[in-house]
């Protein structure tokens, strides 16, 4: 049985451009979180778009950046985004990509439900062609919906025994409140939270 490390380093909420946020995530994944697990919560300083690492896109009229993870196009502005950096020693880590997705989604689901948003997993997957390009026009089994509408999407990058899970939440909740409730949920699940300054 592997020895679990319940330390989780939290980088508090901040805002950045599409390029800054994507560059920041991959830099953290490749450096600070190479042997640690953590969570970064962030937003956007302008209307922008991110798109999946393998997605082909034509000319884009707003500032944009390619995500290191997969998925479709996501337009950002007032949404809350998050990135989990999951090392193989973390309780969130599973050899199965799907189970790792679900560990992340369960944390988000519990946090949002505590704020009065009774989100759940989609009952049915609609594989329309449009949804393959636009991330929030279809929900995968590990993502979250509210009243039939997708409100949380997540994509994952796997490198050996490490994961980067990037997600976005489209609900009217303050980033500070979401961060607070996430910390509470993580602590209740036994995580030891270390809040980081500038790194």
C-alpha positions as CSV (number, residue, x, y, z in Angstrom):
1,X,0.0,0.0,0.0
2,X,1.4,3.4,-1.0
3,X,2.1,6.0,1.8
4,X,-0.3,8.9,1.4
5,X,0.8,12.5,1.8
6,X,-2.2,14.7,2.8
7,X,-0.4,18.0,2.5
8,X,-2.0,20.2,-0.1
9,X,-0.5,23.6,-1.0
10,X,-3.1,26.3,-1.9
11,X,-2.3,29.2,-4.1
12,X,-5.0,31.8,-3.3
13,X,-7.3,33.4,-5.8
14,X,-5.9,35.9,-8.2
15,X,-6.6,37.1,-11.8
16,X,-4.6,37.0,-14.9
17,X,-4.8,36.9,-18.7
18,X,-5.4,33.7,-20.7
19,X,-1.7,33.4,-21.5
20,X,-0.6,34.2,-18.0
21,X,-2.9,31.7,-16.4
22,X,-2.0,28.8,-18.8
23,X,1.7,29.6,-18.6
24,X,1.4,29.7,-14.8
25,X,-0.2,26.4,-14.5
26,X,2.3,24.5,-16.6
27,X,5.2,26.2,-14.9
28,X,3.8,25.2,-11.5
29,X,3.2,21.7,-12.7
30,X,6.7,21.3,-14.0
31,X,8.5,23.0,-11.1
32,X,6.9,23.6,-7.7
33,X,4.4,20.8,-7.9
34,X,6.7,18.2,-9.4
35,X,6.8,16.3,-6.0
36,X,3.9,18.1,-4.2
37,X,0.2,18.3,-4.5
38,X,-1.8,21.6,-4.6
39,X,-4.7,23.7,-5.7
40,X,-4.7,27.0,-7.5
41,X,-7.9,29.1,-7.8
42,X,-8.0,31.9,-10.3
43,X,-9.9,34.2,-12.5
44,X,-9.5,36.4,-15.6
45,X,-8.6,40.1,-16.1
46,X,-10.3,40.3,-19.5
47,X,-12.8,38.4,-21.7
48,X,-10.8,35.6,-23.3
49,X,-10.8,32.0,-24.4
50,X,-8.8,28.9,-23.7
51,X,-8.8,25.8,-25.9
52,X,-7.7,22.2,-25.5
53,X,-4.1,21.1,-26.2
54,X,-5.0,19.0,-29.2
55,X,-7.7,21.3,-30.6
56,X,-7.4,23.0,-33.9
57,X,-8.8,26.5,-33.9
58,X,-9.2,29.1,-36.6
59,X,-8.8,32.8,-36.2
60,X,-9.8,34.0,-32.7
61,X,-11.2,37.5,-32.1
62,X,-10.5,37.6,-28.3
63,X,-7.2,37.0,-26.4
64,X,-6.7,33.3,-26.1
65,X,-4.3,30.6,-25.0
66,X,-3.9,26.8,-25.4
67,X,-4.5,24.8,-22.3
68,X,-2.0,22.1,-21.3
69,X,-5.0,19.9,-20.7
70,X,-7.6,18.7,-23.2
71,X,-11.2,19.6,-23.8
72,X,-12.9,22.2,-26.1
73,X,-13.1,25.9,-26.3
74,X,-14.1,27.8,-23.1
75,X,-14.9,31.5,-23.0
76,X,-13.9,33.2,-19.8
77,X,-14.5,36.3,-17.8
78,X,-16.7,36.0,-14.7
79,X,-16.1,32.3,-14.2
80,X,-14.0,30.8,-11.4
81,X,-11.2,28.5,-12.6
82,X,-9.2,26.0,-10.6
83,X,-6.2,23.7,-11.1
84,X,-5.4,20.7,-9.0
85,X,-1.8,19.5,-9.1
86,X,-1.9,15.8,-8.0
87,X,1.1,13.8,-7.1
88,X,1.0,10.0,-6.9
89,X,1.3,10.2,-3.1
90,X,-1.9,12.3,-2.8
91,X,-5.2,10.7,-1.7
92,X,-6.7,12.3,-4.9
93,X,-4.5,10.2,-7.2
94,X,-5.6,7.0,-8.8
95,X,-4.0,4.9,-11.6
96,X,-7.4,5.4,-13.4
97,X,-7.8,8.8,-15.1
98,X,-11.6,8.5,-14.6
99,X,-11.3,7.9,-10.9
100,X,-8.9,10.9,-10.5
101,X,-11.5,13.0,-12.3
102,X,-14.2,11.9,-9.9
103,X,-12.0,12.7,-6.8
104,X,-11.7,16.3,-8.1
105,X,-15.4,16.5,-9.1
106,X,-16.6,15.2,-5.7
107,X,-14.7,18.0,-3.9
108,X,-16.2,20.7,-6.2
109,X,-19.6,19.1,-5.9
110,X,-19.6,19.1,-2.1
111,X,-18.3,22.7,-2.0
112,X,-20.9,24.0,-4.4
113,X,-23.7,22.2,-2.6
114,X,-22.7,23.8,0.6
115,X,-23.3,27.1,-1.1
116,X,-26.8,26.1,-2.2
117,X,-26.0,24.9,-5.7
118,X,-27.3,21.3,-5.9
119,X,-25.1,20.2,-8.7
120,X,-24.8,16.6,-9.8
121,X,-23.4,14.4,-12.6
122,X,-25.2,14.4,-15.9
123,X,-27.8,11.7,-16.4
124,X,-27.2,11.5,-20.1
125,X,-24.2,12.3,-22.4
126,X,-25.1,14.2,-25.6
127,X,-22.3,13.6,-28.1
128,X,-23.3,16.3,-30.6
129,X,-20.6,17.6,-33.0
130,X,-21.0,21.2,-31.8
131,X,-20.3,20.0,-28.3
132,X,-17.0,18.6,-29.3
133,X,-15.7,22.1,-30.1
134,X,-17.5,24.1,-27.4
135,X,-16.6,22.6,-24.0
136,X,-19.7,23.9,-22.2
137,X,-22.2,22.6,-24.7
138,X,-21.9,19.0,-23.5
139,X,-21.1,17.3,-20.2
140,X,-18.8,14.4,-19.6
141,X,-19.7,11.8,-16.9
142,X,-17.3,13.4,-14.4
143,X,-18.5,16.9,-14.9
144,X,-21.3,18.8,-13.1
145,X,-24.7,20.0,-14.2
146,X,-27.4,22.1,-12.6
147,X,-31.0,22.0,-13.9
148,X,-29.7,20.1,-16.9
149,X,-27.1,22.7,-17.8
150,X,-23.3,22.1,-17.5
151,X,-21.8,24.4,-14.9
152,X,-18.4,22.7,-14.2
153,X,-16.0,21.3,-16.8
154,X,-12.7,19.7,-16.2
155,X,-9.8,18.4,-18.3
156,X,-6.8,16.5,-17.3
157,X,-3.1,16.1,-18.2
158,X,-1.3,13.0,-17.1
159,X,2.5,12.8,-16.9
160,X,3.9,9.6,-15.5
161,X,2.3,9.4,-12.0
162,X,1.2,13.1,-11.9
163,X,-1.9,14.8,-12.9
164,X,-2.9,18.4,-13.7
165,X,-6.6,18.8,-13.6
166,X,-7.9,22.2,-14.9
167,X,-11.5,23.2,-14.4
168,X,-14.0,26.1,-14.7
169,X,-17.1,26.9,-12.8
170,X,-19.9,29.0,-14.3
171,X,-22.1,29.9,-11.3
172,X,-22.8,33.1,-9.4
173,X,-20.5,32.6,-6.4
174,X,-17.7,34.8,-5.2
175,X,-14.2,33.4,-5.7
176,X,-13.3,34.2,-2.1
177,X,-16.4,32.3,-0.8
178,X,-15.7,29.4,-3.1
179,X,-12.0,29.3,-1.9
180,X,-13.1,29.4,1.8
181,X,-15.6,26.5,1.4
182,X,-13.1,24.5,-0.6
183,X,-10.6,24.8,2.2
184,X,-13.3,23.7,4.7
185,X,-14.2,20.6,2.6
186,X,-10.5,19.6,2.1
187,X,-9.8,19.9,5.8
188,X,-12.8,17.8,6.7
189,X,-11.5,15.1,4.4
190,X,-8.2,15.1,6.2
191,X,-6.0,17.3,4.1
192,X,-3.4,19.5,5.7
193,X,-3.8,22.9,3.9
194,X,-0.7,25.1,3.5
195,X,-1.7,28.5,2.1
196,X,1.1,29.9,-0.1
197,X,2.3,33.4,-0.8
198,X,4.0,34.4,-4.0
199,X,6.1,31.6,-5.5
